[in-house]
Amino acid sequence: MVDALLIDGDHICGVQTSTQFCYFAKTVVLTTGTFLGGRLIIGNNITEGGRAGERAAIKLSDSLTKLGFELGRLKTGTPPRIDARTIDFSQTIHQFGSDVPLYFSFEPDKKHARWLDEPLHPAYLVKQQTEWRRQMPCYLVYSTEETHEIVRNNLDRSPMFSGMIEGIGPRYCPSFEDKIVRFADKPHHQLFLEPEGWQTIEVYIQGYNTSMPEDVQWDMVQSIPALRNAEIIRAGYAVEYDYVPPHQLHAWLETKNIKGLFHAGQINGTTGYEEAAAQGLMAGINAALKVQGKSPLILKRDEAYIGVLIDDLVTQEHTEPYRQMTSRAEYRLLLRQDNADLRLTPHGYAIGLIGHERFERVQKKQSAIMAELNRLAHTTISPNDKTNTILSRFGLPSLNDGVNAKKYLRRPQVTYQVLAELIPATELLSDEVIKQVSIETKFEGYIAKQLDQVERIKRLESMPIPADFDHEAITALRLEARQKLSHFRPATLGQAGRIAGVNPADISVLLVHLKRREH
């Protein structure tokens, strides 16, 4: 367990563990999760810890405070885990996996995984399987009025409502007792029973986060028809922990106070899982680049959701765990999962995370897309008998006049398969290329508008604000703007414009002073 950070002046030089052993390093990435000053809460029972059975990092909070960092307090929770052998699966609704192969990677490893051959624990009921690989379903159940009554009758024993829990929890993932109070008009809430593995009997009740006393949790679980005889293996609990508000970070996740120290994950006030993984990736990349003496990698808001996430963290006030949602991205039409390889592979290749062969494949894909878009833009579909016969087969009206192929593809009812028969390409195109050609064509007008917005904003993003710039000295700025700019210390004029409390007039004043400083 790390107890303290080792500092030389304003540079990190390593960490010290609870056994007094020191590890020295030029950069350190701090990923404390829920362990920083963590405490676990079930009813009136409070124990030190970051996760059940694992102790918290208490002294590290003190170390950060002594180094001048501002700390805050947040809260999250976990549901009870139950024994699969005690569930009546006949009273659940099966939630099956995808019938179509889905992968997180554009180049997945399709080798047969040995664990797919492991026998499924006999406790689980699986009514069907998908052809492309074995999958475990989840099981949907609903809370009942009895469940809600149990919660309402025991709110006085809930740490959430007794004042025992001080930290603020995630707005979009509230505890179950919080749901009952906030959504009192709802007759039931859906819950997903999620097996934790092929052979384990432990089942996670998604949507049932609670810190109620254990006896209340038993009553809550057994108030659901499919769980009348269910047995709890591990009770749910709340975990309260320290975090370091992220306005103390640069846009590349290095702390402003201590050079070489990077923060990633829940220490920055986000929820866990995807948000934490994204930050860990970027902090690791930039820590390595710093050791190599290279400039940090900063993904922009128009390039990646990671860019939106980190920019939001360092330019906004956060009083609750931040969760990444598509609605937070103003350029979300550009940030699609289908074009992630086209957007981000060049960055991965430039910093050495992607090999030359993979980079070349993506470049060829990009070239094929552009070539086909260009071909369609310069091809006319003629209105003749052959054309109209093909259109009739697809249920489309006949053509009376010639039409540009790209404009024809923009029509909602027209798919690329129609064009493939009318004006086939000279080379066989992959499904991925065809998909991109279709999207880029059908949404061309909307995409063009977003690209115009990106270009306008780039002028502000390319104008840096020196780290030692004294915002308080600019009396022409409004008081609120001076306070917010001094608090966040934005790295660019674009970042400054996204800070709440800084308006366009303030940006104009700031621009004038930055230009004066240049001369």
C-alpha positions in Angstrom: 0.0 0.0 0.0 1.4 3.4 -1.0 1.4 5.8 2.0 3.3 8.8 0.6 4.6 10.5 -2.5 8.3 11.4 -2.7 8.9 14.9 -4.0 12.1 16.8 -5.0 11.2 20.5 -5.2 8.1 20.5 -7.4 8.9 17.2 -9.2 7.8 13.7 -8.3 10.6 11.2 -7.7 8.8 8.1 -6.3 6.5 6.6 -3.7 6.8 5.2 -0.2 4.9 2.2 0.9 3.4 1.3 4.3 6.5 -0.9 4.9 8.7 2.2 4.4 10.1 0.8 1.1 10.7 3.4 -1.6 10.2 3.1 -5.3 11.8 5.8 -7.4 10.5 7.0 -10.7 10.6 9.9 -13.1 6.8 9.8 -13.4 4.1 8.4 -11.2 0.4 7.6 -12.2 -1.9 7.7 -9.2 -5.0 5.5 -9.7 -6.6 5.2 -6.3 -10.1 4.1 -7.3 -12.3 4.1 -4.2 -9.4 3.3 -1.9 -8.3 6.9 -1.1 -9.5 7.4 2.5 -12.2 4.8 1.7 -14.7 3.5 4.2 -17.4 0.8 3.7 -20.8 1.3 5.1 -23.6 -1.2 5.7 -26.3 0.1 8.0 -24.6 1.4 11.1 -21.5 -0.6 10.5 -18.5 1.4 9.1 -15.2 -0.2 8.3 -12.1 1.2 6.7 -11.6 -0.1 3.1 -11.7 0.6 -0.6 -13.5 -2.7 -1.5 -14.8 -5.6 0.7 -11.8 -7.3 2.3 -9.2 -4.8 1.1 -7.9 -2.0 3.2 -8.0 1.7 2.3 -5.1 4.1 1.5 -5.5 6.4 4.5 -2.1 8.0 4.8 -2.0 8.9 1.1 -4.8 11.4 1.6 -2.7 13.1 4.2 0.3 13.1 1.9 -1.7 14.8 -0.9 -3.1 17.4 1.5 0.4 18.3 2.7 1.5 18.8 -0.9 -1.2 21.4 -1.3 -3.9 19.4 -3.1 -7.5 20.2 -2.5 -9.5 17.0 -1.7 -13.2 16.3 -1.8 -15.5 13.4 -0.8 -17.6 11.2 -3.1 -19.6 8.0 -2.7 -20.6 5.0 -4.8 -22.2 1.7 -4.0 -22.5 -2.0 -4.8 -25.5 -4.4 -4.7 -25.8 -7.7 -2.9 -24.5 -10.8 -4.6 -26.8 -13.8 -4.4 -26.5 -17.6 -4.9 -27.6 -18.7 -8.3 -28.7 -22.1 -6.9 -31.4 -20.3 -4.9 -32.9 -18.3 -7.8 -36.1 -19.3 -9.6 -35.1 -18.6 -13.1 -38.5 -19.6 -14.5 -39.8 -16.3 -13.1 -37.2 -14.2 -14.8 -37.1 -12.7 -18.4 -34.0 -13.9 -20.3 -31.9 -11.2 -21.8 -29.8 -12.8 -24.5 -26.6 -11.7 -26.1 -26.2 -10.4 -29.6 -27.0 -12.8 -32.5 -24.5 -10.7 -34.6 -20.8 -10.9 -33.8 -19.8 -7.8 -31.9 -16.2 -6.9 -30.9 -14.5 -4.1 -29.0 -11.7 -4.1 -31.5 -11.6 -3.5 -35.3 -9.0 -6.3 -35.4 -10.3 -8.8 -32.9 -8.5 -12.0 -32.0 -11.0 -14.6 -33.3 -9.1 -17.6 -32.0 -11.3 -19.9 -30.0 -10.9 -19.1 -26.3 -10.5 -22.2 -24.1 -12.8 -20.9 -21.4 -15.7 -21.0 -23.9 -15.5 -24.8 -23.7 -15.9 -24.8 -19.9 -19.2 -26.3 -18.8 -21.8 -23.9 -17.6 -22.7 -24.2 -13.9 -26.0 -26.3 -13.8 -27.7 -23.7 -11.6 -28.2 -21.4 -14.7 -31.1 -21.7 -17.1 -30.1 -20.9 -20.7 -32.9 -21.3 -23.1 -30.9 -20.7 -26.3 -27.4 -20.1 -27.6 -26.0 -17.9 -30.4 -24.2 -19.5 -33.3 -21.1 -17.3 -33.3 -20.1 -18.1 -29.7 -21.5 -19.3 -26.4 -22.9 -16.6 -24.2 -24.4 -16.3 -20.8 -27.7 -14.4 -20.6 -28.7 -11.9 -17.9 -32.1 -12.2 -16.3 -34.6 -9.4 -15.9 -36.8 -9.1 -12.8 -38.7 -6.2 -11.2 -39.0 -4.8 -7.7 -42.5 -5.0 -6.2 -44.7 -2.8 -4.0 -43.6 -5.0 -1.2 -40.0 -4.2 -2.0 -40.7 -0.5 -1.9 -42.7 -0.7 1.3 -39.7 -2.5 3.0 -37.4 0.3 1.9 -39.8 3.1 3.0 -40.3 1.5 6.4 -36.6 1.3 7.0 -35.4 4.7 5.7 -34.5 5.7 9.3 -31.9 2.9 9.3 -30.5 4.0 5.9 -27.0 5.6 6.1 -28.0 7.6 3.0 -30.8 9.4 4.9 -29.4 9.3 8.5 -26.5 11.6 7.6 -23.9 8.9 8.1 -22.8 9.2 4.5 -21.3 12.5 3.6 -20.1 12.0 0.1 -22.2 12.7 -3.0 -23.1 9.7 -5.2 -23.5 9.4 -9.0 -26.6 11.0 -10.3 -27.2 8.4 -13.0 -26.6 5.4 -10.8 -28.4 6.1 -7.5 -28.8 3.6 -4.6 -32.1 1.7 -4.6 -33.4 3.5 -1.5 -32.6 6.8 -3.3 -34.7 5.6 -6.3 -37.7 4.9 -4.0 -37.6 8.4 -2.5 -36.8 10.3 -5.8 -39.2 8.3 -8.0 -42.0 7.6 -5.5 -44.6 7.4 -8.2 -42.9 4.4 -9.9 -44.7 1.1 -9.2 -41.5 -1.0 -9.9 -37.9 -0.8 -11.0 -36.1 -3.2 -13.3 -33.2 -5.2 -12.0 -30.8 -7.4 -13.9 -29.4 -10.6 -12.5 -25.9 -10.8 -13.9 -23.9 -14.1 -13.5 -20.3 -13.2 -12.6 -18.8 -16.2 -14.6 -19.4 -19.5 -16.3 -18.9 -21.6 -13.2 -19.3 -19.3 -10.2 -22.7 -19.3 -8.4 -22.3 -15.6 -7.6 -24.9 -13.4 -9.2 -24.7 -9.5 -9.2 -28.1 -7.7 -8.9 -27.6 -4.7 -11.2 -29.7 -1.7 -10.2 -29.9 -2.8 -6.5 -27.0 -0.7 -5.0 -27.8 -0.4 -1.3 -26.2 0.3 2.1 -29.2 -0.8 4.1 -28.6 -3.1 7.1 -28.1 -6.7 6.1 -31.4 -7.9 7.6 -33.2 -5.3 5.4 -31.3 -6.4 2.4 -32.5 -10.0 2.9 -36.1 -8.7 3.1 -35.6 -6.6 -0.1 -34.1 -9.5 -2.1 -36.7 -12.0 -1.0 -39.6 -9.6 -1.8 -39.0 -10.3 -5.5 -40.9 -13.4 -6.8 -38.0 -15.0 -8.6 -35.9 -14.5 -5.4 -38.3 -15.6 -2.7 -35.8 -18.3 -1.6 -32.6 -16.4 -2.6 -29.6 -16.4 -0.3 -27.2 -13.5 -0.1 -23.5 -14.4 -0.5 -22.2 -10.9 0.0 -24.3 -7.9 1.2 -24.3 -4.7 -0.7 -22.5 -1.7 0.8 -21.7 2.0 0.1 -18.1 3.1 -0.2 -17.1 6.7 0.5 -13.8 7.9 -0.6 -11.5 11.0 -1.2 -10.9 12.4 -4.6 -8.8 15.3 -6.0 -10.9 17.8 -7.9 -9.6 17.8 -11.5 -9.2 21.5 -12.0 -5.8 20.8 -10.4 -4.8 18.9 -13.6 -3.4 19.9 -17.0 -5.3 18.6 -20.0 -2.8 15.7 -20.3 -3.7 14.6 -16.7 -0.4 15.8 -15.1 -1.0 17.7 -11.9 -0.3 21.4 -11.9 1.3 21.3 -8.5 3.8 18.5 -8.9 5.5 17.8 -12.2 5.6 14.2 -13.3 2.6 13.2 -11.1 -0.4 12.0 -13.1 -3.9 11.3 -11.8 -6.3 8.9 -13.5 -9.7 7.4 -12.7 -11.9 7.9 -9.7 -9.3 10.1 -8.0 -10.3 12.7 -10.6 -14.0 12.6 -9.6 -15.3 10.3 -12.3 -17.2 7.1 -12.0 -15.3 3.9 -12.6 -15.1 1.4 -15.5 -15.0 3.1 -18.9 -14.2 6.6 -17.6 -11.4 5.3 -15.4 -10.0 3.0 -18.1 -9.9 5.9 -20.6 -8.0 8.1 -18.2 -5.6 5.3 -17.2 -4.7 4.9 -20.9 -4.1 8.6 -21.4 -2.2 9.1 -18.1 0.0 6.1 -18.9 0.7 7.4 -22.5 1.6 10.9 -21.3 3.7 9.7 -18.3 5.8 7.6 -20.8 6.0 10.5 -23.3 7.2 12.8 -20.5 10.0 10.3 -19.6 11.0 10.3 -23.3 11.1 14.2 -23.3 8.2 14.3 -25.8 5.1 16.5 -25.9 2.0 15.1 -24.3 -0.9 13.6 -26.4 -4.1 15.6 -26.0 -7.1 14.3 -27.8 -9.4 17.1 -28.8 -13.2 17.3 -28.3 -13.8 16.7 -32.1 -11.4 13.7 -32.1 -12.6 11.4 -29.3 -14.9 11.0 -26.4 -11.8 10.7 -24.3 -11.1 14.3 -25.4 -14.5 15.4 -24.2 -14.1 13.5 -20.9 -10.8 15.0 -20.0 -11.7 18.5 -21.2 -14.9 18.5 -19.2 -12.9 17.4 -16.1 -10.3 20.2 -16.3 -12.7 23.0 -17.3 -15.8 22.4 -15.2 -16.8 22.3 -11.5 -17.6 18.8 -10.3 -19.7 18.1 -7.2 -20.7 14.5 -8.1 -19.1 11.6 -9.9 -18.7 12.5 -13.6 -20.1 10.0 -16.1 -19.4 10.2 -19.8 -22.5 10.4 -22.0 -22.9 11.1 -25.7 -25.0 14.2 -24.9 -21.8 15.9 -23.4 -20.2 15.9 -26.9 -21.1 18.7 -29.2 -19.4 16.9 -32.1 -21.0 13.5 -31.5 -21.9 13.0 -35.2 -18.1 12.8 -35.8 -17.4 10.6 -32.8 -19.0 7.4 -34.0 -17.8 3.9 -33.0 -17.7 2.9 -36.7 -15.0 5.5 -37.5 -12.9 5.2 -34.3 -10.1 3.5 -36.2 -10.0 6.3 -38.8 -9.9 9.0 -36.2 -7.4 7.5 -33.7 -5.1 5.1 -35.5 -2.8 7.9 -36.7 -2.3 9.0 -33.0 -1.6 5.4 -31.9 0.9 5.0 -34.7 2.6 8.3 -34.0 3.3 7.4 -30.4 4.3 3.8 -31.1 1.2 1.9 -29.8 0.2 0.6 -33.2 2.4 -1.2 -35.7 3.1 -0.3 -39.3 1.1 -3.1 -40.8 -2.1 -2.1 -38.9 -1.5 1.6 -39.7 -1.2 0.7 -43.4 -4.4 -1.3 -43.4 -6.3 1.7 -41.9 -4.7 4.0 -44.5 -5.9 1.7 -47.3 -9.4 1.6 -45.8 -9.4 5.4 -45.7 -8.2 5.6 -49.3 -10.9 3.1 -50.5 -13.6 5.2 -48.8 -12.4 8.4 -50.4 -12.0 6.8 -53.8 -15.5 5.4 -53.8 -17.0 8.7 -52.6 -15.2 10.4 -55.4 -16.4 7.8 -58.0 -20.1 8.2 -56.9 -19.7 12.0 -57.0 -18.6 11.8 -60.7 -21.0 9.0 -61.9 -24.5 9.5 -63.4 -27.2 6.8 -63.2 -29.0 6.7 -66.6 -32.8 6.2 -66.8 -33.0 3.1 -69.0 -34.9 -0.2 -68.9 -32.0 -2.1 -67.2 -31.8 0.6 -64.5 -35.6 0.6 -63.9 -35.8 -3.2 -63.7 -33.2 -3.2 -61.0 -34.9 -0.4 -59.1 -38.2 -2.3 -59.4 -36.6 -5.3 -57.8 -35.7 -3.2 -54.8 -39.2 -1.7 -54.6 -38.0 1.7 -55.8 -39.7 4.0 -58.3 -38.4 4.2 -61.9 -36.1 7.1 -63.0 -37.2 9.4 -65.7 -34.1 11.6 -65.7 -30.4 10.9 -65.1 -29.3 11.4 -61.5 -25.9 11.7 -59.7 -25.1 8.5 -57.9 -24.0 10.2 -54.7 -27.1 12.4 -54.6 -29.2 9.3 -55.3 -27.6 7.4 -52.3 -28.7 10.3 -50.0 -32.3 9.3 -50.5 -33.5 7.6 -47.3 -34.9 4.5 -49.1 -31.8 3.9 -51.2 -29.1 1.6 -49.9 -25.6 1.1 -51.2 -26.7 -2.4 -52.4 -28.8 -0.7 -55.0 -25.8 1.2 -56.4 -23.7 -1.9 -56.3 -26.1 -3.4 -58.9 -26.6 -0.2 -60.9 -23.0 0.9 -61.1 -20.8 -1.8 -59.6 -17.3 -0.7 -58.3 -14.3 -1.9 -60.2 -12.8 -3.4 -57.0 -14.5 -5.5 -54.3 -15.2 -3.2 -51.3 -15.3 -4.5 -47.7 -18.5 -4.1 -45.6 -16.7 -1.6 -43.4 -15.8 0.6 -46.5 -19.4 0.4 -47.7 -20.7 1.4 -44.3 -18.5 4.5 -44.2 -19.4 5.5 -47.7 -23.1 5.2 -46.9 -22.8 7.2 -43.6 -20.6 9.9 -45.1 -23.0 10.3 -48.0 -26.4 10.2 -46.2 -25.2 12.6 -43.4 -22.9 14.7 -45.5 -24.7 18.0 -44.8 -24.8 17.5 -41.0 -21.2 16.3 -40.9 -20.1 19.3 -43.0 -21.8 21.7 -40.5 -20.0 20.1 -37.6 -16.6 20.2 -39.4 -17.2 24.0 -40.0 -17.8 24.4 -36.3 -14.6 22.5 -35.5 -12.6 24.8 -37.8 -14.0 27.9 -36.2 -13.1 26.6 -32.7 -9.6 25.5 -33.8 -8.5 29.1 -33.9 -9.2 29.5 -30.2 -7.8 26.1 -29.4 -4.5 26.9 -31.1 -4.0 30.0 -29.0 -2.1 29.0 -25.8 -2.4 30.8 -22.4 1.0 30.9 -20.6 1.0 28.9 -17.4 2.2 32.0 -15.4 -0.5 34.3 -16.9 -2.0 36.5 -14.2 -5.7 36.7 -14.8 -6.3 38.7 -11.7 -4.3 41.6 -13.1 -6.7 42.1 -16.0 -9.1 44.6 -14.5 -11.2 44.7 -17.7 -12.4 41.1 -17.0 -15.4 40.7 -14.8 -14.8 39.6 -11.3 -16.4 36.1 -11.8 -14.3 35.6 -14.9 -11.1 36.5 -13.1 -11.9 34.1 -10.3 -12.9 31.2 -12.6 -9.9 31.7 -14.9 -7.5 31.8 -11.9 -9.1 28.7 -10.4 -9.0 26.6 -13.6 -5.9 28.1 -15.2 -6.9 27.0 -18.8 -4.2 26.0 -21.2 -5.8 27.6 -24.3 -8.3 30.3 -25.2 -10.7 27.5 -26.3 -10.6 25.9 -22.9 -11.2 29.3 -21.3 -14.3 29.7 -23.3 -15.8 26.5 -22.0 -15.5 27.5 -18.3 -18.9 28.3 -16.8 -18.9 31.9 -15.8 -16.6 33.0 -18.6 -18.6 34.7 -21.4 -17.7 35.7 -25.0 -16.9 39.3 -23.9 -14.4 38.0 -21.4 -12.7 35.9 -24.1 -12.4 39.0 -26.3 -10.7 40.9 -23.5 -8.4 37.9 -22.8 -7.5 37.7 -26.5 -6.5 41.4 -26.6 -4.2 40.9 -23.6 -2.7 37.7 -25.0 -1.8 39.5 -28.2 -0.3 42.4 -26.3 1.9 40.0 -24.4 3.1 38.5 -27.7 4.4 41.9 -28.8 
